[in-house]
Amino acid sequence: SADFFGKVKPDISIYGNAAEMLCMDPAEVMMVACHAQDLDAARTAGFRTAYVNRPLEYGPDRPPEAKPDPYDYDADNFIELAQMLRADKAAGNV
């Protein structure tokens, strides 16, 4: 949680602090989210990124948001993301 660092997303320093806390290089970490601003900040910090569509995130009466910039993965749900990650691992891409 960004609260752990006393900051709010999308403050880029949060992502670097999180990777450091995990003893990992930012390139070894993936941000999975449905919010473009969080994914953009994570990508800027060096994280891999996965956009997961959540059409009802803000309720059924709100029109869908425009598709964000391309990320490393773009999935319609978490099952599809898992399948993508599994396929990349099998192909030696992860």
GUKOLVEX-374176 format. One record per atom (N, C-alpha, C, O): y, z, x; residue in one letter; chain; residue number from 1; atom name. Coordinates in pm, 1 decimal, decimal comma, always signed. Atoms other than C-alpha are relative to their C-alpha. Layout:
GUKOLVEX-374176
{rec {Y; Z; X}; A; A; NUM; CA}
...
//
This chain:
GUKOLVEX-374176
{rec {-118,2; +0,0; +83,1}; S; A; 1; N}
{rec {+0,0; +0,0; +0,0}; S; A; 1; CA}
{rec {+124,8; +0,0; +87,7}; S; A; 1; C}
{rec {+129,5; +67,2; +190,8}; S; A; 1; O}
{rec {-127,0; +3,5; -72,0}; A; A; 2; N}
{rec {+351,0; -78,4; +118,3}; A; A; 2; CA}
{rec {+63,3; +138,8; +3,8}; A; A; 2; C}
{rec {+136,8; +170,6; +97,3}; A; A; 2; O}
{rec {-53,9; -136,5; +4,1}; D; A; 3; N}
{rec {+440,7; +279,6; +17,5}; D; A; 3; CA}
{rec {-41,2; +80,2; +122,7}; D; A; 3; C}
{rec {+32,7; +167,4; +168,3}; D; A; 3; O}
{rec {+50,3; -71,4; -117,4}; F; A; 4; N}
{rec {+231,9; +401,7; +310,4}; F; A; 4; CA}
{rec {+97,1; -13,6; +116,9}; F; A; 4; C}
{rec {+109,3; +77,0; +199,4}; F; A; 4; O}
{rec {-93,5; +26,7; -108,9}; F; A; 5; N}
{rec {+491,8; +247,4; +542,7}; F; A; 5; CA}
{rec {+144,7; +28,4; -39,8}; F; A; 5; C}
{rec {+236,4; +6,4; +39,3}; F; A; 5; O}
{rec {-134,1; -31,3; +46,5}; G; A; 6; N}
{rec {+791,1; +356,2; +333,1}; G; A; 6; CA}
{rec {+86,4; -123,2; -22,0}; G; A; 6; C}
{rec {+208,7; -117,8; -9,1}; G; A; 6; O}
{rec {-71,9; +125,3; +20,8}; K; A; 7; N}
{rec {+884,7; -3,2; +257,2}; K; A; 7; CA}
{rec {-52,5; -66,6; -125,7}; K; A; 7; C}
{rec {-147,9; -18,7; -187,0}; K; A; 7; O}
{rec {+47,0; +75,5; +116,0}; V; A; 8; N}
{rec {+847,2; -255,4; -22,7}; V; A; 8; CA}
{rec {-28,8; -144,0; +42,2}; V; A; 8; C}
{rec {+38,1; -200,0; +129,1}; V; A; 8; O}
{rec {+29,2; +140,7; -25,9}; K; A; 9; N}
{rec {+687,2; -598,4; -18,9}; K; A; 9; CA}
{rec {+114,1; -82,5; -58,6}; K; A; 9; C}
{rec {+170,1; -45,0; -161,6}; K; A; 9; O}
{rec {+67,4; +70,0; -108,4}; P; A; 10; N}
{rec {+768,5; -859,2; +92,7}; P; A; 10; CA}
{rec {+57,4; +26,3; +139,4}; P; A; 10; C}
{rec {+65,1; -67,4; +218,9}; P; A; 10; O}
{rec {-46,9; -33,0; -135,0}; D; A; 11; N}
{rec {+912,8; -678,8; +400,0}; D; A; 11; CA}
{rec {-109,4; -39,7; +99,9}; D; A; 11; C}
{rec {-220,0; +14,3; +96,0}; D; A; 11; O}
{rec {+100,4; +57,0; -90,5}; I; A; 12; N}
{rec {+733,8; -868,6; +678,1}; I; A; 12; CA}
{rec {-60,5; +105,0; +92,7}; I; A; 12; C}
{rec {-176,3; +91,8; +132,2}; I; A; 12; O}
{rec {+53,7; -100,9; -91,8}; S; A; 13; N}
{rec {+694,4; -559,9; +897,9}; S; A; 13; CA}
{rec {-121,2; +72,4; -58,1}; S; A; 13; C}
{rec {-204,6; +123,2; +17,0}; S; A; 13; O}
{rec {+114,6; -65,4; +64,5}; I; A; 14; N}
{rec {+448,0; -416,9; +643,9}; I; A; 14; CA}
{rec {-130,2; -64,8; +44,3}; I; A; 14; C}
{rec {-228,5; +3,8; +72,2}; I; A; 14; O}
{rec {+122,3; +72,2; -32,4}; Y; A; 15; N}
{rec {+195,6; -686,5; +726,9}; Y; A; 15; CA}
{rec {-41,8; +24,4; +144,7}; Y; A; 15; C}
{rec {-159,8; +45,3; +173,0}; Y; A; 15; O}
{rec {+30,6; -30,4; -139,8}; G; A; 16; N}
{rec {+218,6; -634,4; +1101,7}; G; A; 16; CA}
{rec {-50,0; +142,2; +16,2}; G; A; 16; C}
{rec {-144,0; +167,1; +91,6}; G; A; 16; O}
{rec {+44,2; -139,7; -5,8}; N; A; 17; N}
{rec {+187,3; -258,5; +1053,0}; N; A; 17; CA}
{rec {-141,2; +15,5; -54,3}; N; A; 17; C}
{rec {-220,9; +91,4; +0,7}; N; A; 17; O}
{rec {+134,0; -8,9; +59,1}; A; A; 18; N}
{rec {-119,2; -305,3; +832,1}; A; A; 18; CA}
{rec {-104,8; -53,7; +96,3}; A; A; 18; C}
{rec {-210,1; +7,8; +113,5}; A; A; 18; O}
{rec {+95,1; +56,9; -96,3}; A; A; 19; N}
{rec {-291,9; -529,4; +1087,5}; A; A; 19; CA}
{rec {-19,6; +95,2; +117,5}; A; A; 19; C}
{rec {-131,8; +115,4; +163,9}; A; A; 19; O}
{rec {+8,3; -95,0; -111,7}; E; A; 20; N}
{rec {-211,3; -281,5; +1363,8}; E; A; 20; CA}
{rec {-83,0; +122,0; -39,0}; E; A; 20; C}
{rec {-164,9; +169,7; +39,7}; E; A; 20; O}
{rec {+75,4; -116,1; +47,5}; M; A; 21; N}
{rec {-348,6; +6,5; +1157,0}; M; A; 21; CA}
{rec {-150,0; -30,0; -6,2}; M; A; 21; C}
{rec {-232,4; +59,0; +14,8}; M; A; 21; O}
{rec {+140,1; +41,6; +5,5}; L; A; 22; N}
{rec {-673,5; -190,2; +1116,6}; L; A; 22; CA}
{rec {-54,7; -39,1; +137,5}; L; A; 22; C}
{rec {-171,7; -75,3; +150,6}; L; A; 22; O}
{rec {+36,9; +42,3; -136,1}; C; A; 23; N}
{rec {-679,1; -263,8; +1492,8}; C; A; 23; CA}
{rec {-43,9; -146,2; +0,6}; C; A; 23; C}
{rec {-142,5; -182,9; +64,6}; C; A; 23; O}
{rec {+32,0; +142,0; +9,7}; M; A; 24; N}
{rec {-680,2; -633,8; +1411,6}; M; A; 24; CA}
{rec {+124,0; -82,7; +30,1}; M; A; 24; C}
{rec {+237,1; -38,4; +10,1}; M; A; 24; O}
{rec {-106,3; +96,8; -16,9}; D; A; 25; N}
{rec {-473,7; -932,9; +1506,5}; D; A; 25; CA}
{rec {+36,5; -52,6; -139,0}; D; A; 25; C}
{rec {-53,0; -70,9; -221,5}; D; A; 25; O}
{rec {-34,9; +51,1; +132,6}; P; A; 26; N}
{rec {-274,3; -1061,6; +1206,0}; P; A; 26; CA}
{rec {-80,3; -123,6; -41,9}; P; A; 26; C}
{rec {-108,7; -140,5; -160,5}; P; A; 26; O}
{rec {+77,2; +120,7; +32,9}; A; A; 27; N}
{rec {-468,6; -1392,0; +1225,6}; A; A; 27; CA}
{rec {-140,5; +32,5; -48,9}; A; A; 27; C}
{rec {-208,7; -53,9; -104,2}; A; A; 27; O}
{rec {+132,9; -42,1; +45,5}; E; A; 28; N}
{rec {-785,9; -1193,0; +1151,2}; E; A; 28; CA}
{rec {+3,0; +60,1; -140,5}; E; A; 28; C}
{rec {-101,2; +97,4; -194,6}; E; A; 28; O}
{rec {-17,2; -65,3; +129,6}; V; A; 29; N}
{rec {-646,7; -1058,2; +822,4}; V; A; 29; CA}
{rec {+41,6; -104,9; -103,8}; V; A; 29; C}
{rec {+113,2; -199,9; -72,2}; V; A; 29; O}
{rec {-37,4; +91,8; +107,6}; M; A; 30; N}
{rec {-613,2; -1236,5; +488,1}; M; A; 30; CA}
{rec {+67,3; +77,3; -113,0}; M; A; 30; C}
{rec {+18,2; +181,2; -157,0}; M; A; 30; O}
{rec {-68,0; -53,3; +117,5}; M; A; 31; N}
{rec {-365,7; -1158,0; +212,2}; M; A; 31; CA}
{rec {-46,6; -81,4; -119,3}; M; A; 31; C}
{rec {-36,2; -204,1; -119,2}; M; A; 31; O}
{rec {+43,8; +64,4; +123,3}; V; A; 32; N}
{rec {-507,2; -1236,5; -131,6}; V; A; 32; CA}
{rec {+91,4; +50,7; -110,6}; V; A; 32; C}
{rec {+100,2; +171,2; -134,2}; V; A; 32; O}
{rec {-96,2; -41,2; +102,6}; A; A; 33; N}
{rec {-252,0; -1236,3; -412,4}; A; A; 33; CA}
{rec {+29,5; -115,4; -94,7}; A; A; 33; C}
{rec {-12,1; -229,2; -73,0}; A; A; 33; O}
{rec {-44,6; +103,5; +93,8}; C; A; 34; N}
{rec {-104,8; -1421,8; -706,5}; C; A; 34; CA}
{rec {+151,6; -14,3; +3,6}; C; A; 34; C}
{rec {+209,0; -88,5; -76,2}; C; A; 34; O}
{rec {-145,5; +3,2; -9,4}; H; A; 35; N}
{rec {+256,6; -1369,4; -602,4}; H; A; 35; CA}
{rec {+42,1; -74,9; +126,2}; H; A; 35; C}
{rec {+9,0; -34,7; +237,7}; H; A; 35; O}
{rec {-40,4; +84,5; -111,9}; A; A; 36; N}
{rec {+412,0; -1637,5; -383,6}; A; A; 36; CA}
{rec {+79,7; +76,6; +104,8}; A; A; 36; C}
{rec {+59,4; +55,1; +224,3}; A; A; 36; O}
{rec {-83,3; -69,3; -99,4}; Q; A; 37; N}
{rec {+665,1; -1403,0; -220,7}; Q; A; 37; CA}
{rec {-84,3; +87,6; +91,7}; Q; A; 37; C}
{rec {-54,0; +98,3; +210,5}; Q; A; 37; O}
{rec {+87,6; -81,9; -84,2}; D; A; 38; N}
{rec {+389,2; -1171,1; -96,4}; D; A; 38; CA}
{rec {-80,2; -87,6; +95,6}; D; A; 38; C}
{rec {-95,9; -54,3; +213,1}; D; A; 38; O}
{rec {+78,2; +90,9; -83,9}; L; A; 39; N}
{rec {+180,5; -1461,3; +32,3}; L; A; 39; CA}
{rec {+87,0; -64,6; +107,3}; L; A; 39; C}
{rec {+43,2; -80,3; +221,3}; L; A; 39; O}
{rec {-90,0; +61,0; -97,8}; D; A; 40; N}
{rec {+479,1; -1624,0; +202,2}; D; A; 40; CA}
{rec {+32,1; +97,8; +112,7}; D; A; 40; C}
{rec {+33,2; +59,6; +229,7}; D; A; 40; O}
{rec {-29,4; -100,7; -102,2}; A; A; 41; N}
{rec {+566,6; -1300,2; +382,6}; A; A; 41; CA}
{rec {-121,8; +23,6; +88,8}; A; A; 41; C}
{rec {-108,9; +33,7; +210,7}; A; A; 41; O}
{rec {+122,6; -20,7; -77,9}; A; A; 42; N}
{rec {+205,0; -1247,2; +488,9}; A; A; 42; CA}
{rec {-24,8; -117,4; +93,8}; A; A; 42; C}
{rec {-63,2; -98,1; +209,2}; A; A; 42; O}
{rec {+18,9; +119,5; -84,0}; R; A; 43; N}
{rec {+183,1; -1604,9; +617,7}; R; A; 43; CA}
{rec {+99,0; +1,7; +116,2}; R; A; 43; C}
{rec {+62,4; -30,9; +229,2}; R; A; 43; O}
{rec {-100,6; -8,8; -105,6}; T; A; 44; N}
{rec {+507,2; -1556,6; +812,8}; T; A; 44; CA}
{rec {-40,4; +102,1; +105,7}; T; A; 44; C}
{rec {-10,2; +85,0; +223,8}; T; A; 44; O}
{rec {+46,6; -103,6; -92,5}; A; A; 45; N}
{rec {+351,7; -1244,5; +968,5}; A; A; 45; CA}
{rec {-126,7; -41,5; +74,3}; A; A; 45; C}
{rec {-174,1; +32,2; +160,8}; A; A; 45; O}
{rec {+117,4; +49,4; -71,1}; G; A; 46; N}
{rec {+52,1; -1452,1; +1081,5}; G; A; 46; CA}
{rec {-131,8; +18,1; -71,1}; G; A; 46; C}
{rec {-236,8; -16,2; -16,8}; G; A; 46; O}
{rec {+123,2; -18,1; +76,9}; F; A; 47; N}
{rec {-199,3; -1361,9; +811,3}; F; A; 47; CA}
{rec {-48,0; -133,8; -55,4}; F; A; 47; C}
{rec {+31,2; -225,6; -76,4}; F; A; 47; O}
{rec {+52,8; +108,2; +81,4}; R; A; 48; N}
{rec {-430,0; -1613,5; +651,4}; R; A; 48; CA}
{rec {+30,7; +38,5; -144,7}; R; A; 48; C}
{rec {+50,1; +156,2; -174,9}; R; A; 48; O}
{rec {-41,0; -28,8; +137,2}; T; A; 49; N}
{rec {-353,9; -1644,5; +281,0}; T; A; 49; CA}
{rec {-91,7; -65,9; -101,8}; T; A; 49; C}
{rec {-145,8; -174,0; -79,0}; T; A; 49; O}
{rec {+78,0; +53,8; +111,2}; A; A; 50; N}
{rec {-539,4; -1696,3; -44,7}; A; A; 50; CA}
{rec {+75,2; +28,4; -129,5}; A; A; 50; C}
{rec {+101,8; +143,4; -164,3}; A; A; 50; O}
{rec {-63,5; -11,2; +130,6}; Y; A; 51; N}
{rec {-367,8; -1763,2; -374,0}; Y; A; 51; CA}
{rec {-109,6; +0,7; -105,6}; Y; A; 51; C}
{rec {-194,7; -88,2; -108,0}; Y; A; 51; O}
{rec {+93,6; -5,4; +112,1}; V; A; 52; N}
{rec {-569,0; -1656,7; -679,1}; V; A; 52; CA}
{rec {+82,9; -1,8; -128,0}; V; A; 52; C}
{rec {+164,0; +87,5; -152,7}; V; A; 52; O}
{rec {-74,2; +16,8; +124,3}; N; A; 53; N}
{rec {-433,6; -1777,2; -1010,7}; N; A; 53; CA}
{rec {-31,6; +113,3; -97,7}; N; A; 53; C}
{rec {-147,9; +148,0; -118,2}; N; A; 53; O}
{rec {+16,4; -102,1; +104,0}; R; A; 54; N}
{rec {-378,9; -1505,5; -1271,3}; R; A; 54; CA}
{rec {+94,8; -36,4; -113,0}; R; A; 54; C}
{rec {+205,7; +16,4; -120,3}; R; A; 54; O}
{rec {-90,3; +53,3; +102,1}; P; A; 55; N}
{rec {-236,1; -1684,7; -1574,6}; P; A; 55; CA}
{rec {+55,1; +103,8; -96,9}; P; A; 55; C}
{rec {+159,7; +80,7; -157,7}; P; A; 55; O}
{rec {-48,6; -102,4; +93,2}; L; A; 56; N}
{rec {-198,7; -1366,5; -1780,7}; L; A; 56; CA}
{rec {+64,4; +118,4; +72,2}; L; A; 56; C}
{rec {+81,1; +225,3; +13,5}; L; A; 56; O}
{rec {-58,5; -107,0; -81,6}; E; A; 57; N}
{rec {-40,2; -1159,7; -1501,6}; E; A; 57; CA}
{rec {+117,1; +68,5; -70,2}; E; A; 57; C}
{rec {+131,4; +190,5; -62,3}; E; A; 57; O}
{rec {-118,1; -56,1; +65,7}; Y; A; 58; N}
{rec {+277,6; -1112,1; -1705,1}; Y; A; 58; CA}
{rec {-9,0; -9,3; -151,4}; Y; A; 58; C}
{rec {+92,9; -3,1; -220,2}; Y; A; 58; O}
{rec {+20,1; +4,6; +144,1}; G; A; 59; N}
{rec {+127,5; -1140,7; -2053,0}; G; A; 59; CA}
{rec {-19,7; -141,6; -51,2}; G; A; 59; C}
{rec {+13,8; -238,8; +16,5}; G; A; 59; O}
{rec {+34,5; +131,6; +54,3}; P; A; 60; N}
{rec {+18,5; -1424,4; -2278,9}; P; A; 60; CA}
{rec {+119,7; -83,2; -45,9}; P; A; 60; C}
{rec {+106,6; -204,3; -63,5}; P; A; 60; O}
{rec {-115,4; +73,1; +52,8}; D; A; 61; N}
{rec {+369,5; -1518,3; -2397,2}; D; A; 61; CA}
{rec {+87,9; -61,9; +108,3}; D; A; 61; C}
{rec {+180,3; -137,3; +78,0}; D; A; 61; O}
{rec {-81,5; +54,0; -108,5}; R; A; 62; N}
{rec {+510,5; -1602,8; -2056,1}; R; A; 62; CA}
{rec {-59,5; -132,9; +46,8}; R; A; 62; C}
{rec {-180,5; -142,8; +67,1}; R; A; 62; O}
{rec {+53,0; +128,3; -47,2}; P; A; 63; N}
{rec {+482,3; -1966,0; -1944,7}; P; A; 63; CA}
{rec {-53,4; +13,7; +142,7}; P; A; 63; C}
{rec {-5,7; +98,2; +218,5}; P; A; 63; O}
{rec {+55,6; -9,6; -135,1}; P; A; 64; N}
{rec {+275,7; -2024,2; -1630,1}; P; A; 64; CA}
{rec {+104,8; -32,9; +105,2}; P; A; 64; C}
{rec {+192,0; -117,2; +84,0}; P; A; 64; O}
{rec {-91,7; +26,5; -110,2}; E; A; 65; N}
{rec {+462,1; -2016,0; -1301,3}; E; A; 65; CA}
{rec {-40,5; -129,7; +68,5}; E; A; 65; C}
{rec {-155,2; -173,3; +59,1}; E; A; 65; O}
{rec {+30,2; +120,8; -76,8}; A; A; 66; N}
{rec {+486,5; -2327,0; -1087,5}; A; A; 66; CA}
{rec {-98,5; +34,5; +110,8}; A; A; 66; C}
{rec {-96,8; +145,5; +164,0}; A; A; 66; O}
{rec {+97,9; -20,8; -106,7}; K; A; 67; N}
{rec {+206,2; -2365,2; -836,4}; K; A; 67; CA}
{rec {+74,9; +24,1; +130,2}; K; A; 67; C}
{rec {+163,2; -54,2; +165,2}; K; A; 67; O}
{rec {-71,3; -29,7; -124,6}; P; A; 68; N}
{rec {+319,2; -2204,3; -508,5}; P; A; 68; CA}
{rec {-39,2; -96,3; +112,0}; P; A; 68; C}
{rec {-128,6; -179,6; +97,3}; P; A; 68; O}
{rec {+30,8; +81,2; -118,5}; D; A; 69; N}
{rec {+319,2; -2367,3; -166,3}; D; A; 69; CA}
{rec {-147,5; +11,8; +34,9}; D; A; 69; C}
{rec {-212,6; +110,4; +0,1}; D; A; 69; O}
{rec {+141,7; -7,6; -37,4}; P; A; 70; N}
{rec {-22,1; -2448,0; -25,7}; P; A; 70; CA}
{rec {-27,8; +117,7; +94,1}; P; A; 70; C}
{rec {+49,6; +147,4; +185,0}; P; A; 70; O}
{rec {+46,3; -110,1; -83,9}; Y; A; 71; N}
{rec {-206,7; -2156,5; +127,3}; Y; A; 71; CA}
{rec {-136,2; -37,2; +56,6}; Y; A; 71; C}
{rec {-187,4; -145,4; +27,7}; Y; A; 71; O}
{rec {+130,5; +30,7; -59,3}; D; A; 72; N}
{rec {-532,1; -2137,8; +322,2}; D; A; 72; CA}
{rec {-105,2; -22,3; -107,7}; D; A; 72; C}
{rec {-193,1; -107,4; -93,5}; D; A; 72; O}
{rec {+92,2; +14,7; +113,1}; Y; A; 73; N}
{rec {-719,8; -2098,4; -5,4}; Y; A; 73; CA}
{rec {+81,1; +4,1; -128,6}; Y; A; 73; C}
{rec {+180,7; +75,7; -137,9}; Y; A; 73; O}
{rec {-64,9; +4,8; +130,9}; D; A; 74; N}
{rec {-616,7; -2175,5; -362,7}; D; A; 74; CA}
{rec {-112,0; +2,2; -103,2}; D; A; 74; C}
{rec {-182,2; -97,4; -121,0}; D; A; 74; O}
{rec {+113,2; -17,3; +91,1}; A; A; 75; N}
{rec {-858,8; -2043,5; -624,6}; A; A; 75; CA}
{rec {+47,5; +35,5; -140,1}; A; A; 75; C}
{rec {+154,1; +94,1; -158,6}; A; A; 75; O}
{rec {-30,5; -33,6; +139,0}; D; A; 76; N}
{rec {-861,8; -2010,9; -1000,9}; D; A; 76; CA}
{rec {-43,5; +141,2; -36,6}; D; A; 76; C}
{rec {+2,9; +196,9; -136,1}; D; A; 76; O}
{rec {+47,6; -136,2; +26,3}; N; A; 77; N}
{rec {-1042,7; -1674,8; -982,9}; N; A; 77; CA}
{rec {-67,9; +53,1; +126,2}; N; A; 77; C}
{rec {-84,9; -20,0; +223,7}; N; A; 77; O}
{rec {+57,4; -62,5; -119,1}; F; A; 78; N}
{rec {-1205,9; -1433,0; -740,2}; F; A; 78; CA}
{rec {-140,7; -50,8; +30,6}; F; A; 78; C}
{rec {-181,7; -52,5; +146,6}; F; A; 78; O}
{rec {+133,2; +57,0; -23,8}; I; A; 79; N}
{rec {-1552,5; -1581,3; -786,4}; I; A; 79; CA}
{rec {+14,0; -131,1; +76,5}; I; A; 79; C}
{rec {-59,4; -156,1; +172,1}; I; A; 79; O}
{rec {-22,6; +126,5; -70,8}; E; A; 80; N}
{rec {-1422,1; -1921,7; -681,1}; E; A; 80; CA}
{rec {+44,8; +25,6; +143,7}; E; A; 80; C}
{rec {+0,9; -44,5; +234,8}; E; A; 80; O}
{rec {-42,7; -33,2; -135,9}; L; A; 81; N}
{rec {-1248,1; -1763,9; -379,5}; L; A; 81; CA}
{rec {-119,8; +42,7; +83,9}; L; A; 81; C}
{rec {-133,5; -0,2; +198,4}; L; A; 81; O}
{rec {+119,3; -43,7; -73,5}; A; A; 82; N}
{rec {-1573,5; -1593,8; -277,6}; A; A; 82; CA}
{rec {-87,0; -119,4; +37,4}; A; A; 82; C}
{rec {-140,8; -124,5; +148,0}; A; A; 82; O}
{rec {+79,1; +120,0; -28,5}; Q; A; 83; N}
{rec {-1753,7; -1928,2; -301,8}; Q; A; 83; CA}
{rec {+63,9; -82,2; +111,6}; Q; A; 83; C}
{rec {-6,3; -135,3; +197,6}; Q; A; 83; O}
{rec {-70,8; +73,0; -105,6}; M; A; 84; N}
{rec {-1487,8; -2093,8; -85,5}; M; A; 84; CA}
{rec {-19,9; +67,2; +135,3}; M; A; 84; C}
{rec {-46,2; +0,7; +235,5}; M; A; 84; O}
{rec {+17,2; -74,3; -124,8}; L; A; 85; N}
{rec {-1512,0; -1819,8; +176,6}; L; A; 85; CA}
{rec {-142,8; -12,5; +51,4}; L; A; 85; C}
{rec {-164,9; -29,2; +171,3}; L; A; 85; O}
{rec {+140,8; +13,6; -37,8}; R; A; 86; N}
{rec {-1891,7; -1837,8; +175,6}; R; A; 86; CA}
{rec {-26,5; -138,6; +58,8}; R; A; 86; C}
{rec {-95,7; -151,2; +159,8}; R; A; 86; O}
{rec {+18,8; +137,0; -48,9}; A; A; 87; N}
{rec {-1882,3; -2216,7; +220,3}; A; A; 87; CA}
{rec {+63,2; -17,8; +138,0}; A; A; 87; C}
{rec {+3,9; -81,2; +225,4}; A; A; 87; O}
{rec {-64,3; +9,7; -130,9}; D; A; 88; N}
{rec {-1635,4; -2188,9; +509,4}; D; A; 88; CA}
{rec {-79,2; +74,5; +106,5}; D; A; 88; C}
{rec {-91,0; +27,5; +219,7}; D; A; 88; O}
{rec {+80,9; -75,6; -95,8}; K; A; 89; N}
{rec {-1849,7; -1923,1; +676,2}; K; A; 89; CA}
{rec {-125,3; -78,4; +37,5}; K; A; 89; C}
{rec {-161,5; -84,9; +154,9}; K; A; 89; O}
{rec {+121,1; +78,6; -26,0}; A; A; 90; N}
{rec {-2162,4; -2139,5; +640,8}; A; A; 90; CA}
{rec {+30,8; -120,8; +88,5}; A; A; 90; C}
{rec {-52,8; -162,8; +168,6}; A; A; 90; O}
{rec {-40,1; +115,5; -79,9}; A; A; 91; N}
{rec {-1971,3; -2431,1; +794,2}; A; A; 91; CA}
{rec {+55,5; +40,5; +136,8}; A; A; 91; C}
{rec {+89,4; -45,2; +218,4}; A; A; 91; O}
{rec {-52,2; -48,8; -127,3}; G; A; 92; N}
{rec {-1854,6; -2210,7; +1082,8}; G; A; 92; CA}
{rec {+151,1; -3,0; +9,8}; G; A; 92; C}
{rec {+206,4; +1,4; +119,6}; G; A; 92; O}
{rec {-146,5; +7,3; +0,8}; N; A; 93; N}
{rec {-1490,0; -2228,4; +978,6}; N; A; 93; CA}
{rec {+68,4; +135,5; -8,6}; N; A; 93; C}
{rec {+190,9; +142,8; +1,1}; N; A; 93; O}
{rec {-60,9; -132,7; +14,0}; V; A; 94; N}
{rec {-1435,4; -1854,7; +938,5}; V; A; 94; CA}
{rec {-40,6; +86,0; +117,2}; V; A; 94; C}
{rec {-0,4; +202,0; +125,5}; V; A; 94; O}
//
